[in-house]
Amino acid sequence: MATRGWTSRSARRVAQVRRASDVEPTWLRSRFDAINDPDYLGAHDDADFAYTWDAFTELQAFYDRAAAAGRAVIFTAT
């Protein structure tokens, strides 16, 4: 079944993407601590990481819901 150009194959890919995002907080923290970008506007402290981890787990939950519903996801980062 296709809906607005998306196929069930696209929706199955959502579950694959979600499984690929299974990471431990320690791994993400090491990547977070490695940020060396003068344009990064965050405080780059424990509270900033907690915010980042919370947003990341919310994104995982979003992908879980989309996969369970058989929906495709469009993700744009700017």
Jmol script that loads the backbone (N, CA, C; Angstrom):
load data "model"
ATOM      1  N   MET A   1       0.835  -1.182   0.000  1.00  0.00           N
ATOM      2  CA  MET A   1       0.000   0.000   0.000  1.00  0.00           C
ATOM      3  C   MET A   1       0.881   1.246   0.000  1.00  0.00           C
ATOM      4  N   ALA A   2       0.587   2.206  -0.838  1.00  0.00           N
ATOM      5  CA  ALA A   2       1.325   3.466  -0.886  1.00  0.00           C
ATOM      6  C   ALA A   2       0.420   4.600  -0.434  1.00  0.00           C
ATOM      7  N   THR A   3       0.979   5.515   0.330  1.00  0.00           N
ATOM      8  CA  THR A   3       0.241   6.688   0.771  1.00  0.00           C
ATOM      9  C   THR A   3       1.106   7.908   0.511  1.00  0.00           C
ATOM     10  N   ARG A   4       0.632   8.780  -0.348  1.00  0.00           N
ATOM     11  CA  ARG A   4       1.362  10.006  -0.673  1.00  0.00           C
ATOM     12  C   ARG A   4       2.810   9.717  -1.045  1.00  0.00           C
ATOM     13  N   GLY A   5       3.044   8.688  -1.822  1.00  0.00           N
ATOM     14  CA  GLY A   5       4.376   8.393  -2.297  1.00  0.00           C
ATOM     15  C   GLY A   5       5.195   7.489  -1.385  1.00  0.00           C
ATOM     16  N   TRP A   6       4.701   7.192  -0.205  1.00  0.00           N
ATOM     17  CA  TRP A   6       5.423   6.315   0.724  1.00  0.00           C
ATOM     18  C   TRP A   6       4.872   4.911   0.603  1.00  0.00           C
ATOM     19  N   THR A   7       5.736   3.943   0.658  1.00  0.00           N
ATOM     20  CA  THR A   7       5.326   2.553   0.543  1.00  0.00           C
ATOM     21  C   THR A   7       5.467   1.863   1.888  1.00  0.00           C
ATOM     22  N   SER A   8       4.903   0.671   1.994  1.00  0.00           N
ATOM     23  CA  SER A   8       5.066  -0.101   3.228  1.00  0.00           C
ATOM     24  C   SER A   8       6.536  -0.421   3.447  1.00  0.00           C
ATOM     25  N   ARG A   9       7.305  -0.492   2.358  1.00  0.00           N
ATOM     26  CA  ARG A   9       8.747  -0.711   2.485  1.00  0.00           C
ATOM     27  C   ARG A   9       9.388   0.456   3.235  1.00  0.00           C
ATOM     28  N   SER A  10       8.955   1.685   2.938  1.00  0.00           N
ATOM     29  CA  SER A  10       9.459   2.853   3.648  1.00  0.00           C
ATOM     30  C   SER A  10       9.133   2.763   5.135  1.00  0.00           C
ATOM     31  N   ALA A  11       7.933   2.315   5.449  1.00  0.00           N
ATOM     32  CA  ALA A  11       7.523   2.178   6.840  1.00  0.00           C
ATOM     33  C   ALA A  11       8.352   1.114   7.554  1.00  0.00           C
ATOM     34  N   ARG A  12       8.687   0.016   6.893  1.00  0.00           N
ATOM     35  CA  ARG A  12       9.529  -1.016   7.511  1.00  0.00           C
ATOM     36  C   ARG A  12      10.908  -0.466   7.826  1.00  0.00           C
ATOM     37  N   ARG A  13      11.370   0.452   7.009  1.00  0.00           N
ATOM     38  CA  ARG A  13      12.683   1.052   7.226  1.00  0.00           C
ATOM     39  C   ARG A  13      12.724   1.827   8.544  1.00  0.00           C
ATOM     40  N   VAL A  14      11.576   2.357   8.971  1.00  0.00           N
ATOM     41  CA  VAL A  14      11.503   3.086  10.237  1.00  0.00           C
ATOM     42  C   VAL A  14      11.959   2.189  11.386  1.00  0.00           C
ATOM     43  N   ALA A  15      11.500   0.950  11.400  1.00  0.00           N
ATOM     44  CA  ALA A  15      11.899   0.019  12.459  1.00  0.00           C
ATOM     45  C   ALA A  15      13.397  -0.261  12.399  1.00  0.00           C
ATOM     46  N   GLN A  16      13.947  -0.349  11.201  1.00  0.00           N
ATOM     47  CA  GLN A  16      15.391  -0.579  11.062  1.00  0.00           C
ATOM     48  C   GLN A  16      16.181   0.613  11.597  1.00  0.00           C
ATOM     49  N   VAL A  17      15.734   1.805  11.275  1.00  0.00           N
ATOM     50  CA  VAL A  17      16.413   3.008  11.761  1.00  0.00           C
ATOM     51  C   VAL A  17      16.342   3.054  13.278  1.00  0.00           C
ATOM     52  N   ARG A  18      15.192   2.730  13.825  1.00  0.00           N
ATOM     53  CA  ARG A  18      15.042   2.763  15.282  1.00  0.00           C
ATOM     54  C   ARG A  18      15.997   1.771  15.950  1.00  0.00           C
ATOM     55  N   ARG A  19      16.080   0.562  15.423  1.00  0.00           N
ATOM     56  CA  ARG A  19      16.985  -0.441  16.009  1.00  0.00           C
ATOM     57  C   ARG A  19      18.433   0.033  15.945  1.00  0.00           C
ATOM     58  N   ALA A  20      18.774   0.754  14.903  1.00  0.00           N
ATOM     59  CA  ALA A  20      20.147   1.266  14.757  1.00  0.00           C
ATOM     60  C   ALA A  20      20.460   2.352  15.784  1.00  0.00           C
ATOM     61  N   SER A  21      19.438   2.925  16.383  1.00  0.00           N
ATOM     62  CA  SER A  21      19.665   3.999  17.351  1.00  0.00           C
ATOM     63  C   SER A  21      19.788   3.482  18.785  1.00  0.00           C
ATOM     64  N   ASP A  22      19.868   2.178  18.970  1.00  0.00           N
ATOM     65  CA  ASP A  22      20.049   1.619  20.310  1.00  0.00           C
ATOM     66  C   ASP A  22      21.487   1.873  20.758  1.00  0.00           C
ATOM     67  N   VAL A  23      21.668   2.887  21.565  1.00  0.00           N
ATOM     68  CA  VAL A  23      22.988   3.224  22.081  1.00  0.00           C
ATOM     69  C   VAL A  23      22.882   3.432  23.591  1.00  0.00           C
ATOM     70  N   GLU A  24      23.999   3.274  24.239  1.00  0.00           N
ATOM     71  CA  GLU A  24      24.074   3.497  25.683  1.00  0.00           C
ATOM     72  C   GLU A  24      24.329   4.971  25.958  1.00  0.00           C
ATOM     73  N   PRO A  25      23.860   5.457  27.101  1.00  0.00           N
ATOM     74  CA  PRO A  25      24.119   6.859  27.433  1.00  0.00           C
ATOM     75  C   PRO A  25      25.618   7.183  27.483  1.00  0.00           C
ATOM     76  N   THR A  26      26.429   6.229  27.901  1.00  0.00           N
ATOM     77  CA  THR A  26      27.871   6.495  27.973  1.00  0.00           C
ATOM     78  C   THR A  26      28.457   6.733  26.583  1.00  0.00           C
ATOM     79  N   TRP A  27      27.960   6.001  25.582  1.00  0.00           N
ATOM     80  CA  TRP A  27      28.448   6.215  24.221  1.00  0.00           C
ATOM     81  C   TRP A  27      28.052   7.595  23.728  1.00  0.00           C
ATOM     82  N   LEU A  28      26.771   7.940  23.919  1.00  0.00           N
ATOM     83  CA  LEU A  28      26.326   9.249  23.456  1.00  0.00           C
ATOM     84  C   LEU A  28      27.043  10.359  24.219  1.00  0.00           C
ATOM     85  N   ARG A  29      27.295  10.149  25.504  1.00  0.00           N
ATOM     86  CA  ARG A  29      28.005  11.167  26.285  1.00  0.00           C
ATOM     87  C   ARG A  29      29.418  11.373  25.743  1.00  0.00           C
ATOM     88  N   SER A  30      30.085  10.294  25.349  1.00  0.00           N
ATOM     89  CA  SER A  30      31.435  10.455  24.797  1.00  0.00           C
ATOM     90  C   SER A  30      31.396  11.260  23.504  1.00  0.00           C
ATOM     91  N   ARG A  31      30.368  11.040  22.685  1.00  0.00           N
ATOM     92  CA  ARG A  31      30.220  11.822  21.449  1.00  0.00           C
ATOM     93  C   ARG A  31      29.872  13.276  21.780  1.00  0.00           C
ATOM     94  N   PHE A  32      29.015  13.468  22.778  1.00  0.00           N
ATOM     95  CA  PHE A  32      28.628  14.806  23.217  1.00  0.00           C
ATOM     96  C   PHE A  32      29.847  15.569  23.734  1.00  0.00           C
ATOM     97  N   ASP A  33      30.660  14.893  24.546  1.00  0.00           N
ATOM     98  CA  ASP A  33      31.851  15.534  25.109  1.00  0.00           C
ATOM     99  C   ASP A  33      32.875  15.884  24.034  1.00  0.00           C
ATOM    100  N   ALA A  34      32.823  15.196  22.900  1.00  0.00           N
ATOM    101  CA  ALA A  34      33.780  15.448  21.817  1.00  0.00           C
ATOM    102  C   ALA A  34      33.385  16.640  20.952  1.00  0.00           C
ATOM    103  N   ILE A  35      32.226  17.234  21.208  1.00  0.00           N
ATOM    104  CA  ILE A  35      31.813  18.405  20.420  1.00  0.00           C
ATOM    105  C   ILE A  35      32.839  19.516  20.623  1.00  0.00           C
ATOM    106  N   ASN A  36      33.379  19.970  19.522  1.00  0.00           N
ATOM    107  CA  ASN A  36      34.364  21.048  19.549  1.00  0.00           C
ATOM    108  C   ASN A  36      34.015  22.027  18.441  1.00  0.00           C
ATOM    109  N   ASP A  37      32.834  22.594  18.574  1.00  0.00           N
ATOM    110  CA  ASP A  37      32.309  23.490  17.544  1.00  0.00           C
ATOM    111  C   ASP A  37      32.041  24.852  18.179  1.00  0.00           C
ATOM    112  N   PRO A  38      32.731  25.889  17.735  1.00  0.00           N
ATOM    113  CA  PRO A  38      32.516  27.210  18.334  1.00  0.00           C
ATOM    114  C   PRO A  38      31.095  27.735  18.127  1.00  0.00           C
ATOM    115  N   ASP A  39      30.366  27.167  17.176  1.00  0.00           N
ATOM    116  CA  ASP A  39      28.992  27.601  16.935  1.00  0.00           C
ATOM    117  C   ASP A  39      27.971  26.855  17.792  1.00  0.00           C
ATOM    118  N   TYR A  40      28.427  25.860  18.581  1.00  0.00           N
ATOM    119  CA  TYR A  40      27.499  25.127  19.450  1.00  0.00           C
ATOM    120  C   TYR A  40      27.021  26.077  20.543  1.00  0.00           C
ATOM    121  N   LEU A  41      25.717  26.216  20.687  1.00  0.00           N
ATOM    122  CA  LEU A  41      25.153  27.207  21.590  1.00  0.00           C
ATOM    123  C   LEU A  41      24.779  26.649  22.963  1.00  0.00           C
ATOM    124  N   GLY A  42      24.907  25.335  23.139  1.00  0.00           N
ATOM    125  CA  GLY A  42      24.549  24.749  24.424  1.00  0.00           C
ATOM    126  C   GLY A  42      25.598  25.030  25.482  1.00  0.00           C
ATOM    127  N   ALA A  43      25.235  24.777  26.739  1.00  0.00           N
ATOM    128  CA  ALA A  43      26.157  24.999  27.852  1.00  0.00           C
ATOM    129  C   ALA A  43      27.272  23.956  27.880  1.00  0.00           C
ATOM    130  N   HIS A  44      27.023  22.811  27.244  1.00  0.00           N
ATOM    131  CA  HIS A  44      27.999  21.724  27.174  1.00  0.00           C
ATOM    132  C   HIS A  44      28.377  21.228  28.567  1.00  0.00           C
ATOM    133  N   ASP A  45      27.370  21.101  29.432  1.00  0.00           N
ATOM    134  CA  ASP A  45      27.582  20.618  30.792  1.00  0.00           C
ATOM    135  C   ASP A  45      26.648  19.430  31.049  1.00  0.00           C
ATOM    136  N   ASP A  46      26.586  18.983  32.301  1.00  0.00           N
ATOM    137  CA  ASP A  46      25.755  17.824  32.629  1.00  0.00           C
ATOM    138  C   ASP A  46      24.279  18.065  32.317  1.00  0.00           C
ATOM    139  N   ALA A  47      23.793  19.252  32.622  1.00  0.00           N
ATOM    140  CA  ALA A  47      22.387  19.563  32.347  1.00  0.00           C
ATOM    141  C   ALA A  47      22.120  19.576  30.844  1.00  0.00           C
ATOM    142  N   ASP A  48      23.054  20.084  30.080  1.00  0.00           N
ATOM    143  CA  ASP A  48      22.914  20.107  28.625  1.00  0.00           C
ATOM    144  C   ASP A  48      22.889  18.686  28.073  1.00  0.00           C
ATOM    145  N   PHE A  49      23.739  17.811  28.609  1.00  0.00           N
ATOM    146  CA  PHE A  49      23.704  16.419  28.164  1.00  0.00           C
ATOM    147  C   PHE A  49      22.398  15.757  28.562  1.00  0.00           C
ATOM    148  N   ALA A  50      21.912  16.017  29.767  1.00  0.00           N
ATOM    149  CA  ALA A  50      20.638  15.430  30.204  1.00  0.00           C
ATOM    150  C   ALA A  50      19.518  15.841  29.247  1.00  0.00           C
ATOM    151  N   TYR A  51      19.518  17.090  28.829  1.00  0.00           N
ATOM    152  CA  TYR A  51      18.539  17.578  27.857  1.00  0.00           C
ATOM    153  C   TYR A  51      18.696  16.823  26.533  1.00  0.00           C
ATOM    154  N   THR A  52      19.943  16.651  26.093  1.00  0.00           N
ATOM    155  CA  THR A  52      20.220  15.946  24.841  1.00  0.00           C
ATOM    156  C   THR A  52      19.767  14.505  24.921  1.00  0.00           C
ATOM    157  N   TRP A  53      20.079  13.815  26.014  1.00  0.00           N
ATOM    158  CA  TRP A  53      19.684  12.416  26.181  1.00  0.00           C
ATOM    159  C   TRP A  53      18.168  12.287  26.213  1.00  0.00           C
ATOM    160  N   ASP A  54      17.493  13.203  26.908  1.00  0.00           N
ATOM    161  CA  ASP A  54      16.038  13.167  26.968  1.00  0.00           C
ATOM    162  C   ASP A  54      15.430  13.343  25.578  1.00  0.00           C
ATOM    163  N   ALA A  55      15.954  14.291  24.808  1.00  0.00           N
ATOM    164  CA  ALA A  55      15.453  14.503  23.445  1.00  0.00           C
ATOM    165  C   ALA A  55      15.717  13.278  22.576  1.00  0.00           C
ATOM    166  N   PHE A  56      16.871  12.651  22.757  1.00  0.00           N
ATOM    167  CA  PHE A  56      17.215  11.454  21.987  1.00  0.00           C
ATOM    168  C   PHE A  56      16.263  10.306  22.307  1.00  0.00           C
ATOM    169  N   THR A  57      15.966  10.092  23.588  1.00  0.00           N
ATOM    170  CA  THR A  57      15.065   8.993  23.947  1.00  0.00           C
ATOM    171  C   THR A  57      13.634   9.292  23.505  1.00  0.00           C
ATOM    172  N   GLU A  58      13.246  10.558  23.486  1.00  0.00           N
ATOM    173  CA  GLU A  58      11.933  10.920  22.956  1.00  0.00           C
ATOM    174  C   GLU A  58      11.860  10.632  21.456  1.00  0.00           C
ATOM    175  N   LEU A  59      12.953  10.880  20.752  1.00  0.00           N
ATOM    176  CA  LEU A  59      13.001  10.569  19.319  1.00  0.00           C
ATOM    177  C   LEU A  59      12.908   9.057  19.092  1.00  0.00           C
ATOM    178  N   GLN A  60      13.581   8.280  19.939  1.00  0.00           N
ATOM    179  CA  GLN A  60      13.466   6.822  19.847  1.00  0.00           C
ATOM    180  C   GLN A  60      12.016   6.391  20.038  1.00  0.00           C
ATOM    181  N   ALA A  61      11.347   6.971  21.031  1.00  0.00           N
ATOM    182  CA  ALA A  61       9.945   6.626  21.297  1.00  0.00           C
ATOM    183  C   ALA A  61       9.062   6.987  20.099  1.00  0.00           C
ATOM    184  N   PHE A  62       9.349   8.122  19.472  1.00  0.00           N
ATOM    185  CA  PHE A  62       8.610   8.524  18.280  1.00  0.00           C
ATOM    186  C   PHE A  62       8.769   7.476  17.171  1.00  0.00           C
ATOM    187  N   TYR A  63      10.012   7.035  16.941  1.00  0.00           N
ATOM    188  CA  TYR A  63      10.258   6.006  15.931  1.00  0.00           C
ATOM    189  C   TYR A  63       9.579   4.693  16.310  1.00  0.00           C
ATOM    190  N   ASP A  64       9.558   4.355  17.590  1.00  0.00           N
ATOM    191  CA  ASP A  64       8.854   3.147  18.043  1.00  0.00           C
ATOM    192  C   ASP A  64       7.373   3.224  17.697  1.00  0.00           C
ATOM    193  N   ARG A  65       6.751   4.366  17.979  1.00  0.00           N
ATOM    194  CA  ARG A  65       5.324   4.522  17.687  1.00  0.00           C
ATOM    195  C   ARG A  65       5.066   4.461  16.183  1.00  0.00           C
ATOM    196  N   ALA A  66       5.917   5.105  15.402  1.00  0.00           N
ATOM    197  CA  ALA A  66       5.745   5.088  13.941  1.00  0.00           C
ATOM    198  C   ALA A  66       5.902   3.671  13.400  1.00  0.00           C
ATOM    199  N   ALA A  67       6.896   2.946  13.885  1.00  0.00           N
ATOM    200  CA  ALA A  67       7.115   1.571  13.418  1.00  0.00           C
ATOM    201  C   ALA A  67       5.939   0.686  13.799  1.00  0.00           C
ATOM    202  N   ALA A  68       5.427   0.838  15.015  1.00  0.00           N
ATOM    203  CA  ALA A  68       4.292   0.026  15.460  1.00  0.00           C
ATOM    204  C   ALA A  68       3.039   0.300  14.632  1.00  0.00           C
ATOM    205  N   ALA A  69       2.914   1.534  14.163  1.00  0.00           N
ATOM    206  CA  ALA A  69       1.748   1.914  13.353  1.00  0.00           C
ATOM    207  C   ALA A  69       1.969   1.666  11.869  1.00  0.00           C
ATOM    208  N   GLY A  70       3.165   1.207  11.494  1.00  0.00           N
ATOM    209  CA  GLY A  70       3.458   0.971  10.083  1.00  0.00           C
ATOM    210  C   GLY A  70       3.577   2.251   9.281  1.00  0.00           C
ATOM    211  N   ARG A  71       4.024   3.316   9.937  1.00  0.00           N
ATOM    212  CA  ARG A  71       4.112   4.627   9.293  1.00  0.00           C
ATOM    213  C   ARG A  71       5.538   4.946   8.884  1.00  0.00           C
ATOM    214  N   ALA A  72       5.690   5.711   7.820  1.00  0.00           N
ATOM    215  CA  ALA A  72       6.987   6.231   7.405  1.00  0.00           C
ATOM    216  C   ALA A  72       7.284   7.501   8.208  1.00  0.00           C
ATOM    217  N   VAL A  73       8.542   7.893   8.247  1.00  0.00           N
ATOM    218  CA  VAL A  73       8.946   9.096   8.976  1.00  0.00           C
ATOM    219  C   VAL A  73       9.812   9.954   8.077  1.00  0.00           C
ATOM    220  N   ILE A  74       9.558  11.234   8.095  1.00  0.00           N
ATOM    221  CA  ILE A  74      10.427  12.197   7.423  1.00  0.00           C
ATOM    222  C   ILE A  74      11.130  12.967   8.525  1.00  0.00           C
ATOM    223  N   PHE A  75      12.457  12.948   8.503  1.00  0.00           N
ATOM    224  CA  PHE A  75      13.242  13.621   9.533  1.00  0.00           C
ATOM    225  C   PHE A  75      14.125  14.655   8.859  1.00  0.00           C
ATOM    226  N   THR A  76      14.042  15.878   9.334  1.00  0.00           N
ATOM    227  CA  THR A  76      14.852  16.960   8.800  1.00  0.00           C
ATOM    228  C   THR A  76      15.565  17.640   9.950  1.00  0.00           C
ATOM    229  N   ALA A  77      16.851  17.815   9.816  1.00  0.00           N
ATOM    230  CA  ALA A  77      17.631  18.548  10.816  1.00  0.00           C
ATOM    231  C   ALA A  77      18.258  19.752  10.143  1.00  0.00           C
ATOM    232  N   THR A  78      18.176  20.879  10.806  1.00  0.00           N
ATOM    233  CA  THR A  78      18.773  22.085  10.247  1.00  0.00           C
ATOM    234  C   THR A  78      19.754  22.681  11.208  1.00  0.00           C
TER     235      THR A  78
END
end "model"
wireframe off; spacefill off
backbone 0.3
color backbone group
